[in-house]
């Protein structure tokens, strides 16, 4: 199945479903944390998409998927098993370990299938641009799952900026901080560069993407990245500063070693500032087995007690500013946009070219932390 996109980042042409009028058939590669908690439930909840095949050779994960999505779900042991029946599929979603993203995405595109890849798209910006070029050449959708663009706090901040509530934004502080004094192990914390582990490319992929979406391209990057925990093999406490072409300075923190968590956002402008504590509730809801299709509660809504505050001249912790209602989080919007892009030629919600620009920043941050220099882009 192919599309007709010609310009870099252009949306693919509508994909033809296997059955006229039927849902687009999705193969999900990987059923670990990303596949089982994020992708599978969101795909299943999206009108016009159907979870057709899960790629995992793990019998327990197969049983877990079958229990939630029914006996009609098909399984494949390896991604290679998909390509022989590519004409039975309409989309491949890659939620496997980071080191496999490029090879599986390349194979899927060569098989004529549109692709969604979990972040990070690749280990380098050069690899990301090669994948983007292949997708453009084949006229196929290639999108990156940057779900944090649909976090409640991010959507609220975009609204405040669009409405001019902050004036000219001067500094953007963003934190993904955790307190995990003992390493958990696994490939995400491996010191092997081939695994593309560590917080810089994990949580860093989120905070950089958000900063670039909000404030545009980066011109320079400075970073400090260390290993704090005994037995840890890769970065677990990183700070990096981005200077944007727009003049905004982004100060970004990703850490597993933060005993007292800071605000998720602290955004300072010429007229006011916005401070927001706490994480979007959608991930916790998905982990708990709740689904966007549940009718007993509103999806992505947080209580008033967790709203951020907007104001000037005083700390929000001493009552400064006014409570700012948090826009509900909307992870389902990502796959709804994917379905619209494939069926109707809609806009790709997160392009590979955008992912490559974020990887430019992440690679610059790694170099800056290693060499103790400011890296110009």
N, C-alpha and C positions, 0 to 999 in steps of 0.2 A: 504494500500500500504506500503510495507516495503522494506528496503535495506538489505545489508549484511555486513556493517562495523563492525569490531571486535575490533580493537585497539582504545584506547582513542584518540578522535579527528580525527579518520579515516573518509573519506568521505562516505556517504551512496551510495549504489548501485543505478544505474539509476532508476528513477521512470517511470512507464508505464503510458502514457497519456490515458485519457478516450477514445479518438479516435486515432487509430494508425496514427502516423504522425502529430497529432494535437497538439495544445499548451497545456502546463500544466495548469490546472485550479487552480486558487488561490483564497482563501478566506481571506479577510482582516478584522481583528477584530479591530474595532475602526475607526472613521472617524472625529476625532478632528484635531488638528494641525499636528501631526505626520502622521496620516493616509491620510489626504486630501492633504497636501502640499508635503510630501516626498514619502510615499510608493505607493499610488495609481498611481500617474503620472509615477513613475519610473517602476512600474510593467507593466503598459500599454505600455510603450515605449520599453519594452524588447522583442526581438524576441524569440519565444518559450514559452512565458508566456501569460496568459489571465486572466484578472480580472473577476472572475466569480460571487463572492458573497461579499457583504459588510455587516458586522455585526454592525448595529446601530438601535436603536429604535426611534431615533429622526427624525421626518418627514422632517424637513428642511434639515438635512444632507442627508437624502435619496434623496431628490429632487436635492440637489447640486451634488451628485454623479451621479444620472441618467442624469442630464443635460450634464455632461462632458463625461460620458462613455457609454451612450446609454440606450435605453429601455430594452435591453437584460440583463442588470445587475440584478442580484438577490439580495435579502436582507434577513437577518435573524435578529430577535430581540435580541437574546442572543447567546453566543458561544455554549451553550448546544444544540441549534437547528442544529448545524453543524454535531454533532457526529453521528446522526442517518443516515446521508447521506454521511458519510466519503468516501464511494466508488465513489462518484461523484466529489471528490476533489483530488488534487495532492500536495497541499502545503497550510499551514496556516501561515499567517503573523499576528503577534500580535503587535498592535500599540495602545493598550488601556492604562489606567493609570498604573503607576509603580506597585502598590500594587496587581494588577491582573495578572502580568506576569507569576509568578510561577504556579498558579493554572490553568490558561488557557493552558500554555505550557504542563503541566503534562497531562491534559485531552486530548489534541491533540495528544501527543505521544502515549498515551494509546489507542487512537482510530486508531493508525497506520499511522499517518500523519506526514510528515516532517514539520519542524517549523522554521520560522524566528521570532526573538523577537527583538523589539526595545531596545536600551540601556536604563537603566541598565537591564541586564538579570534578576537580582534578587536583593533582599535587603541585602543578605549576600553571601559570597563566598561559605559557606557550602551548601546553597540552590542551587547555580549555579552548584556545583559539583554533587549534587544529580540529577539535571536535566540532566547533561552531562552523568552520569552513566545510567540513564533511556534510553536516546537516543542511547547510545552505546549498551545497552542490547537489544534494539529493532531493531538495525541496521538502524536507521533513522537519517537523517540530522537534526542537531540542530545548527542554526547559529544566530549570533547577528549582528544587523544592526549598524555598526560603520562607518557611511558614511564619517566621517572626515578623514579616511584613504585615501580618494579620493579627498580631498581638494587640490586646486592648489598649495598652499604654502607648504603643506606636501609632495606632489609629487616632487616639486622642491628641497626641502631639502634632500629627499632620494636620488635624482639624484646627488646632490653635494657631499653628503657623500660617495656614491658609487664610484664617480670619484676621490675621495681624495682631493677635492678642499679646504677643511677646515683643512687638516692634522688630528691629533688626536683631537676629540671633547672633550672639557673640561667641558663646561657648556651649558645647553640647557634651555633657558627661553621661556615659552609659556604662552600666555594670551588669555583668553576669557573674555573680560571686556565690560560692558555696563553702560550706565547712565540712570537708572530708579529710580529716587528718591522717587517715590510713588509705593508701592506694588500693583501688579495687582490682587492679590487674586487667588483663585482656588487651586486645590490640589497640584500643583507644589510649592506653597509657604505656604503650610499648616505646622503647627508645630506638627501635629500628626505623630509620628514615623511610624505608619502603612502605611502612604501615600508614604513614601520614597521620600519626597520632598527635597527642598533645592538645592543650587548650587553645593555642593560637589558631590552629586550623579547625577546631571544633566550635567552641563558643565564639571564638574570634570571627568565624565566618558570618555569624549572625550580627554582631555589633558593627562590623565593617560594612556589611550590606546595608544595614539601616542608616548608618552615617552617610553613605554615598547617595542613597535614595533621597534623604532629606536635604543634603547640602551640596551635592554635586561632586565633581572629580577632585581627587587629591593631588596636591603639588609636592608635598614632602611628608615623610614619616619618621618619627623617632620612637624607639621602643626599649623597654627593659623587660627581660624575660629570664626567670630563674626557676630552679628546681628546689623546693623547700622541704618536702617530706622525705623522711628516711625510707630508702628503698624505691623511691620514684625514679623513673628513667627519662621522663620528658617534662617539658615545661608545665608547671602547675600554678604559676603566679606571674601574670604578664600585664604590663601597662603599655599602651601605645597612644601616641598623640599624632593626629592628622591635621595638617593645614590644607584647607580646601581652596580651590580657585575662587570661591565666593568670599573668602576671608574668614569664614567660620573656623574655629578650632574645635576639633573633637578629641576629647580625652576618654579613652576606652579602657575598661578593666575587665579581665577574665581571670578567675582564680578559683582554686579548690581549697585555699588555705586561709579563708577570711573568717575569723572568729566572730566579728561583728559586721553584719552586712550593711552596706551603704544603700543609698537610694538607687532604684533601678534607673531612673532618669533624674538629672538635674540640669535644666536648660535655662541659660541666662541670656536675656535680651536687653535692648535699650529701653523697653517700657516695663517689662515684667519678667518673672521667672516662673518655671513650672517644675515642681518636685513631686516625684511619684515613687512610692515604696511598693515592694511586693511584685511577684511574678503573675503574669496572665494565668487565669485558672484553667485554660483549656488542656494543657498537658496533664495536669493532675486529674482532670475529669476523664481523659482518655485512658490514663493508667488505671483508674478505678473502674473501668469498664462502662462508663457512661458514654453515650453516643449523641451526635448532633441531631439525630432523628427522634430522640426521646421526647416525649410530650409532657413529662411531669415537671420540667423546669426549662427556663430560657437558657439557650446555649451562650456561653462566653460572657455572661453577666456577672459582675462582682458586686458585693455589698457596698453601701455608701461609706462604711467605715474605712474602706481601702482606697477611696478616691484620692487622687493627688490634689495639690493645692497650687493655685495661681495667684501671684501677687508680687509685691515689691517692698523692700525695706525691713523685713522681719522674717525670722525663721518660721517655717510651717509648723515646727514642733512646739512653738510657743503661741500658736494661733494666728500667725501671719497669713495674709491672703485669704482667698475664698476656696471652698471645696469645688473641684471641677469634676462634673460627672464623667465617668470613664465610659468611652464608647465600647460597646460589647465586642469581644474578640470574635474573629471570623475565619478560622482555619478552613472551613468548608468552601470559602470563596476561591481558594487556589484551584482545587480540582473542578469546580464549576467553570472557572475560566479556561482550564485545559480542555474540558468537554466542548466549550463554545469555540475554542480555537480550532479544534479538529473537525467539528461539524459545520461551523458557520464561517470559518476564516477569521475568527476573533483574534484579539491581541494575545500574544504569548505573555503570561503574567510575569515571568522572570526569564530573561534570555541568557544564553551562554555567553554573550558578549558582556553582559552586566556581571556575570560570575567571573569572567576573566579580569575585569577591572578590579574587582574585590581581591582576587588572587595577586594582582600586582601589588596591592597594599600589604597583604599578608606576607608576601615574599620580601618586600622592603622592610617590614617590621622584623622579620627573622634576621635579615642582614644587619639592621641597625642594632638589635640586641647583641648580636655576635661581635660586631666590630666597634660598638660604642660611637656610632656616627649618625648624623641625620642623613636620610636617603632622599634624594630628589627624584621625582617621577616625571 
